Amino acid sequence: MATTLATALHSKGYSIVAVSSRSRRSADRLAKNIESCRSCSSQEVANSAELVFITTPDDAIAAVASEVKWRPEQSVIHCSGADSTAILSPARKTGASVGVFHPLQTFTGSRQEKLTGITYAIEADKPLLMILKEMATTLGGRWIELKVEDKVLYHTAAVFACNYLVTLLKIATDLWQHLGIPPKQATHALLPLLQGTINNIETAGIPQCLTGPIARGDNGTIKKHLKALQEAAPELVTIYQELGLKTIPIALAKGKIDKEQANKLQVVLNRTGEGTVR
């Protein structure tokens, strides 16, 4: 996060004056790639900068905010998706402005990660709020403004969209191992399908992008899936059922199945036959 954000801001004309890290080596490496930037302690960063970004893991943000001595005229921003400005209370008590600037992007440490075109979740009081909105726009992104109480649900949604997508792909590649196909080969085979789905979401939108047996009202195929899972991976039956039940309303909204078909799908996926679509 620190490397990507600092590099991107520098490329847009922001002056990155100092960086700090638990690993001095990584701080030195980042500083060498940014003109007029130096590697130093956390306190020295706070002493040097008007805007300070805390880009540590979430669990370390509060500790950093407590350990550093802040100034009333500066701004302190963290980049956590789940935490609000509340964890920056030590900085706020000194009179510093506090905010959240969360790039809605996945970070693995790769240099290829990009901030252009993404959305930034921002929480702050004016005038820092306007500064962070302008920063998001300058980076080529969009922004949404969140309240303190919004943060956890916002981050939960991001976990569904990002982290659990990885989990679903892992489930799929594990199933392919029953076919004698190793995970790496399975991943390469399934990635174009995944990429095609993402493209359809972008171009057609939800619900029109939905394909597959539930979108068609194909009860026979659903029954075959459940039978195959019961034999090969019974621990996945409940997950398949739950995801299927959540997919039925999307198929209805697409308009390719009617309520009667939706109810039949629900019976198959419920096993108990409880509940009807109204």
Order of alpha helices (4+ residues) and beta strands (2+ residues): alpha-beta-alpha-beta-alpha-beta-alpha-beta-alpha-beta-beta-alpha-beta-alpha-alpha-alpha-alpha-alpha-alpha-alpha
